[in-house]
Amino acid sequence: MAVRTIRLFGDPVLRAVSAPIDAIDDGIRSLVQDLLDTVELPGRAGVAAPQIGVGLRAFSYNIDGEIGYVLNPVLAEVRGEPVPVGEGCLSVPGLWHDALRHPWARVTGVDLDGNEVVLEGEGLMAQALQHETDHLDGMLYLSRLAPDDRKRAMREVRESAWF
């Protein structure tokens, strides 16, 4: 289908809670293909539907060469105490800060055929699962920064060329 433009910090769709997908139709199949096409670009670990302007609960991922998607994902389980992990976001380009993330995570959802999907892992996979489900809940990783880091990050956003 198409590589879609990433919405940037300040776009209201990034702050809204995404709606569940009630029916899988041609529009949802097209959305999934766009999410997959968009996440395939180098340097991308995940793309949530709100990042391409669609307020529905879906995201794609590209972790260690494995590319996929999940519809109606739920962060079902996390393990371990949250630790600071270097993180960036396509919707906040050029910034990199330590966000608090659990070292292991599991997401459950469905695929286009309505079959259950379970994604789990540690490291980058755990981080991506938490990051992308945050997007679906209207949260950017900046909200997970320590107060002083968040203040510095917001200054960097205001001073950025894209803002």
C-alpha positions in Angstrom: 0.0 0.0 0.0 2.0 3.0 1.3 4.7 4.3 3.6 2.7 6.9 5.6 4.0 10.2 7.0 4.7 10.0 10.8 2.7 12.5 12.9 4.8 14.6 15.2 4.6 15.8 18.8 1.8 18.3 19.1 -0.6 16.5 16.8 -3.8 15.7 18.8 -4.1 12.2 17.5 -1.0 11.3 19.5 -2.6 12.3 22.8 -6.0 10.5 22.2 -6.8 7.0 23.4 -7.2 4.8 20.4 -10.5 3.0 19.7 -10.7 -0.8 19.5 -11.1 -2.4 16.1 -14.6 -3.8 16.1 -14.6 -5.4 12.6 -11.9 -6.5 10.2 -12.6 -5.1 6.8 -10.8 -3.8 3.8 -10.0 -0.6 5.6 -8.3 -2.5 8.5 -6.4 -4.7 6.0 -5.2 -1.5 4.3 -4.2 0.0 7.6 -2.1 -3.1 8.5 -0.3 -3.0 5.2 0.5 0.7 5.7 1.8 0.0 9.2 4.0 -2.8 7.8 5.2 -0.7 4.9 6.0 2.2 7.3 7.9 0.1 9.9 10.1 -1.5 7.3 12.2 1.6 6.8 15.6 1.4 8.4 15.9 2.4 12.1 12.3 1.7 12.9 11.3 -0.7 15.7 7.6 0.0 15.8 4.8 2.2 14.4 1.5 2.7 16.1 -1.6 3.6 14.1 -1.9 7.0 15.8 1.6 7.8 14.5 0.2 7.6 10.9 -3.0 9.5 11.9 -5.4 6.7 12.6 -6.9 6.5 16.1 -7.3 2.7 16.2 -5.6 0.1 18.4 -3.0 -1.4 16.1 0.7 -1.4 15.7 3.5 -2.9 13.7 7.0 -3.9 14.8 10.4 -4.6 13.3 12.6 -6.2 15.9 15.8 -8.1 14.9 14.5 -8.6 11.4 11.1 -9.9 12.5 8.3 -7.7 11.1 4.7 -8.1 12.2 1.6 -6.4 13.5 -1.1 -6.9 16.2 -4.6 -5.6 16.4 -6.3 -4.6 19.7 -3.1 -5.2 21.6 -3.2 -5.3 25.4 -0.1 -5.1 27.5 -1.0 -8.3 29.4 2.1 -8.7 31.6 5.4 -7.0 32.5 8.2 -8.4 34.6 11.0 -6.9 36.6 11.4 -3.5 38.1 11.4 -0.6 35.5 14.8 0.5 34.6 16.0 3.5 32.6 16.5 2.6 28.9 17.7 4.8 26.1 14.7 5.5 23.9 13.6 7.7 21.0 10.4 8.0 19.0 9.6 8.7 15.4 7.0 11.3 16.6 9.7 13.2 18.5 12.5 13.0 16.0 16.1 13.6 17.0 15.6 13.2 20.8 17.0 10.3 22.8 16.4 10.0 26.6 16.2 7.3 29.2 12.6 6.2 29.8 11.6 3.8 32.5 10.7 0.4 31.0 10.2 -3.1 32.4 12.8 -5.5 31.2 10.2 -8.1 29.9 6.7 -7.6 28.5 3.9 -9.6 26.9 1.2 -8.2 24.6 -1.9 -10.1 23.4 -4.1 -9.2 20.6 -5.4 -10.6 17.3 -4.4 -10.8 13.6 -6.4 -10.1 10.5 -8.1 -13.5 10.7 -9.1 -13.0 14.3 -6.5 -15.5 15.6 -4.9 -14.7 18.9 -1.4 -13.1 18.7 1.0 -13.2 21.7 4.2 -11.1 21.5 6.7 -11.3 24.3 10.3 -10.7 25.0 13.0 -8.8 26.7 15.3 -6.1 25.6 14.2 -4.2 22.5 11.1 -6.3 22.1 9.9 -5.5 25.7 10.7 -1.9 25.2 8.8 -1.7 21.8 5.8 -3.5 23.2 5.5 -1.0 26.0 6.3 2.0 23.8 3.7 1.1 21.1 0.9 0.3 23.6 1.6 3.6 25.3 1.0 5.3 21.9 -2.4 3.5 21.8 -3.2 4.9 25.2 -2.4 8.5 24.1 1.0 8.6 25.8 4.4 9.5 24.4 7.6 8.2 26.0 8.4 11.8 27.2 5.8 11.1 29.9 8.0 8.3 31.3 11.1 10.5 31.8 12.3 11.6 35.2 11.1 15.2 35.9 14.5 16.9 35.1 14.9 14.8 31.9 11.4 15.6 30.8 12.0 19.3 31.4 15.2 19.1 29.3 13.4 17.1 26.6 10.5 19.6 26.3 13.1 22.4 25.9 14.7 20.3 23.1 11.3 19.8 21.4 10.6 23.6 21.5 14.0 24.3 20.1 13.8 21.7 17.3 13.5 22.6 13.7 10.5 20.3 13.2 8.4 21.7 16.0 
